[in-house]
């Protein structure tokens, strides 16, 4: 009986954050430090945007966000599909923090008129589920700096989530 309890404790703790062994060996074929390197692509489902002054003014975007992410070491590039063409989002403006199968990429951009115009920040959080899939969460927050607080959309945020698949041959 003590052996059975010890075995159950080991199996149950295998699902926790410090797990090695079976879970790791069955999910990844390569070292965790490099599992995110490559090109990832797929659609993310956009959740309803939120604007504090008018939270119901923007409809849910029925089109998913088509996203491609290229990760190489500490470098990251993000591409969006716009009118049938891949366009790099905020070229050269991304920073990446990563550890094993998880990473956070973030960038901030502003209009040429800033501080008169707008400023926006994006974050993309990914976690490799396997060697060939990542769970992704994208967030965008925009501030129309000179808008008055009671105007529609002086600030707003939106987010999307989904699964990206390894697509090293993906054309951009």
N, C-alpha and C positions, 0 to 999 in steps of 0.2 A: 504494500500500500504506500509506504513512504516513497518508493521508487516511482510509482504512478503519479503521485502528487508532484514530485520533482520534475518529471517529464512534462506534465501539464503546465507547470510554471514556466519551463523553458519554452514550450510551444506558444503559450500565451504572450510571453515577453518578446517573442520573435516578431510580433506585429508592432512593437513600440519603436520609437525613434532610434534607439541604439542598436537595432537589430542588424546582425550580419547573417551569415549562414544561408539557409534555404531561401529566404525571400530575396536576398541579394543575388544569389547564384541563378535563380530562376528568371529574374527580370532583366538582367543586364549581361551582355556578352563582352563588354569592354570595361576598363577602369572608369569609375564614376567621374573622375576629374575631367575626362574628355568626352563624356556621353553627350553633352550639349553642342559640341563643335559640329558645324554643318549648316545646312539650309533646311528650314522648317516652313511649311506652308499649309494653309487651310482656311476655312471660313470660321469666323467667330460670330456668335449670335449677339446682337446689340441689344442691351437692356434699355429701357425707357430713360431718356435723358432727364436730368433733374435741374431745375432752375428755381432758386429760392423765392423769387418774386412771382413766378407763374409756373408752378410745377406741372400743370396739365397742358401747357401750350404746345408742346412738341410731341408729335405722335411717335410711336415705336417705329424704328426703321425696319421695314420688312426685309430689306436686303441685308444679308450678312456682311460683315467686314472681312474682305478678302485680304489676307495678310501673309507676307513672307518675311522671315527673320533669318539673317545670316549671322552666325556666331563663330568666331575664330579666336580662341584664347580669351583675351580681355577686350576684344573688339566686337562691336555689334552694329548691324545695319538693319533698318526696317523699311519694308516696301509695301505700298498699298496699291490695289488694283483700282485705277480710276479711268473710266471710259475706255476699257479694254487694254490699257497699258499700265505696266508696273512703274510706279513713281516712288523714288526714295523719299521717305519722310525725314525731315530735319537732318539732311546730310552732314555728317561729321559732328553732330551735336549730341550723340548718345554716349552715356557712361554705362558701364556694366559692372555689377557686383555679383560674383558667383561662388558657389560652394557645392561641389559634387554635382548632383543632378538638378540643383535649383539655381535660378538666377533672377536678378531684377535689373532691367534696363530702364533708363529714364532719360528724358530730354526736355528742354524748355526752349521755346522760340517766341519771338515777338514781331509785331508788325514793324515796318520801316518807320512808321510814325510814332513808335513807342517813345515816351510814355503817354502819348495822346491816343494811341490805338488799342491794341489788344496784346495780351500775353497768354500763352498756353503752355501747359505741362502735360507730358504723357508718361505713363509708366506701363511697362510690360513685365509681368511676373510669370515665369515658366518653371515647370517641374517635369523632368523626364519620367514618364510612366514606364517606358521600356526604351530600348535602343532606338526605336523608330517612331515613338509618339511622345508628345509633351502636352500637358495640360497648361493652358494659357489664359491669363486674365489681363485685359487691356483697359486702361483708364485714361480719360482725357478730361482736363479741367481748364476752362477758358475764363479769362477775366477781361471784359471790355472796360478798360481802366477808367475812361472819362465818362462812362454812362452814369446817370444818377441811380441811386439805389432802388427807386420805384419804377424804373424803366424795365421793359420786358428783356430778360436775359442779360443783365449786367454781368452776371457770372452764371456759368452752367457747367455741369459735368455729365459725362456719359461713360458707359463701360460695355465691354463685350467679353464673352468667355467661350471656350471651346477647346478642341483638340487640334493641334498642328501635327502634321506627319513629316517625317524626314523626306526631303525632296532635293537631294544634292544635285540632281540634273534639272531642277526647276529653272525655266527660262525667265530672265528679268529683262 
